[in-house]
Amino acid sequence: MISLKQLHYALAVERTLHFKNAAEECHVSQSALSTALSELEKQLGFQIFERDNRKVLVTPLGRQVLDRAREISLQVEDLQKLAEAQKEPLSTPLTLGVIPTIGPYLLPKVLPAMQKQYPRLELEVIEDQTAELLSQLRRGALDAAIIALPYDCEGLLTFSFWQEDLFWITNSRDELATAERITTEDMRHAHLMLLKDGHCLTDHALAACKLEDLSTNRFNATSLNTLIPLVAAGMGTTLVPEIALGLVESSKKLVAVPLEEPGPHRELAFAVRPNYPGVANIEALIRLFKDKLGAR
């Protein structure tokens, strides 16, 4: 009979494409993992993996097996979490994804309160771009992800907890630094620097300012902490969300100007799978977050 252990091993090999690394991830010997997978392939009657001394490949039939194994594994995990959800809120492990334009500014505000209010919570935080976090969420590697909306979250549930505007950041010597608001036309003549493609903040900024057709400077920077010093040095301007305004307030060389375009320009939200059994935990976190950020 096919076992969950065999499926777990097969999924580990799929992730790593390396038997030794998969064995280390599963905390078993390589021989034990190889024997279990050989027995699984024998039971199925076909190979899941092609392997030699240099590489591991997934066979076409193996891909179908792994897709179903992933669904089974996720359902089993959700059953376990359903039982855990009956315990005291946030008293079990939680793996939380967060995007780089939220994590550094939100987590310092809420983590101390989380640790104090839920001392038994075992929290693991993973920072990555939205597309990767949602991919991990769908395959069960994350319990929840904190992202910025709007974003295509097909097949997932989202729970908003904060709305905010974007602000135009410029050097204090800029002639527009004293403006009450910055218009789209003003920004067409600004040297606007945005994060590299793949960061949803860039998409939100362009959409909020109706600048989709503007030729902007994209940097390989993955955080606002890289762009802000460039603005302070007079190299250009950028856009930051309200939650990150602390980056600007600490420098006399920078000015934050509200946008003329009405907001809110983005929403912060939790994303979870539709059948995720720990929704009560997410609701508890939302209450805590709103308390620390201020409900809107």
Secondary structure, DSSP 8 states (H G I E B T S, - for coil): ---HHHHHHHHHHHHHS-HHHHHHHHTS-HHHHHHHHHHHHHHHTS-SEEE-SS-EEE-HHHHHHHHHHHHHHHHHHHHHHHHHHTSSTT-S-EEEEE-TTTHHHHHHHHHHHHHHH-TT--EEEEE--HHHHHHHHHTTS-SEEEEEES---TTSEEEEEEEE-EEEEEETTSTTTT-SSB-HHHHHTS-BEE--TT-HHHHHHHHHTT-TT---EE-S--SHHHHHHHHHTTS-BEEEEGGGTHHHHT-TTEEEEEBSS-S--EEEEEEE-TT-TTHHHHHHHHHHHHHHH---
